[in-house]
Amino acid sequence: MRRLFRPVFCAVLYVIVASVALDAFLSRWGFRGEGEPFNLQKLLTYSADRPFAFRVLTPAVINAIAPLVPDSVVRAVVRVDEGRENPNWPTHSARLRFNWGKQSTAAHFVAYGLVFAALLGTLFVLRRLTRRIPDASNLLVDVAPALAAVFLPLSFGRGGYIYDFPELFFCSLCLLAVLERRWPLYYACYALACLNKESDILIGIYFVAVCAKGLPRRGLVAHLALHAMIAVPILAWQRIAFAANPGHGAEFHLWDNLRFWFSPLPWVTFWDVYAPLLPAPRPFNLVTLFLAGMLVFYRWRERPAELRAALLLALAALVPLLIAFGFHDEVRNLSLAFPIFYLLACQGILLLYRRLPTPAPLPGATP
């Protein structure tokens, strides 16, 4: 019974926190309505503006699964959502912000299930990553991924898309595969990640940071060549296939972003991501930066050299891209660094909490 407890506890816990995070995501962004140049319907028909049109994997999976969903299932869910079977049943149409109602199709429900499955899968990958931390207790291994999901909505401030959670899943799985030296898994996930979002070619940073010093030069060159053989054809195909779509290869926001970053707004702003009128600090609020900085940089030299190198390389590549091509504090553009940040934050928890006073025993407890 004891051995059974942990997997059941983790499964229930992760489903709950993934549901909460997904609800926060959809409450704010849904599937981007019907008028956006990158809404669900345009992504599914590959007619979205560039660069969003390049992100073909998630729409392709939805298109492949949707025909397998019986129409009776769609009609049953819509009927319940409209309150036909129970007048007291809450309607979710406004909250989910996509046409979950008479115009719903199987693709809507497949997309909903897919993004949830990707987020839930990410939590289990993070759990396995946590097991690689020296001195990590079973409690940290089981609970830390749930804490990550609780804080994840803080990154939902500037945009949200159906490929965001799959991207997080692939990034986490690629980092795990690199740390475990599981190369077939790594390169399969690397190819899928590039198809899911073109900027994920930078996942190669994980490989360089973790393996560059331990491999002979010939092996290092072979791995880097394999990265190029996978990524370059995918990037070229994306740009050739969607050259006729409106938009551009990237959205340039440098000057607007510089005005934003040199203003006081990013550092003092709060927002109600979790519940109306209950503010939480935005990603670059001074409160958030203090907490994140302590988790990641406290006793920095005691952290594994590979993770330190991976974080610094990732930030060196991603921060300029965020400033030039992101929009204001669109922190999800740093999502490639999230799995590295997670591992460093878990180690920070161990270092910070081991130095706290031991709690006093409960009244009547044996000393």
Secondary structure, 3 states (H helix, E strand, C coil): CHHHHHHHHHHHHHHHHHHHHHHHHHHHHCCCCCCCCCCHHHHHCCCCCECHHHCCHHHHHHHHHHHHCCHHHHHHHHHHHCCCCCCCCCCCHHHHCCCCCCCCCHHHHHHHHHHHHHHHHHHHHHHHHHCCCCCCCHHHHHHHHHHHHHHHHHHCCCCCCCCHHHHHHHHHHHHHHHHCCCHHHHHHHHHHHHHHCHHHHHHHHHHHHHHCCCCCHHHHHHHHHHHHHHHHHHHHHHHHHCCCCCECCCCCCHHHHHHHHCCCHHHHCEEEEEECCEEEECCCCHHHHHHHHHHHHCCHHHCCHHHHHHHHHHHHHHHHHHHHHCCCCCHHHHHHHHHHHHHHHHHHHHHHHCCCCCCCCCCCCCC
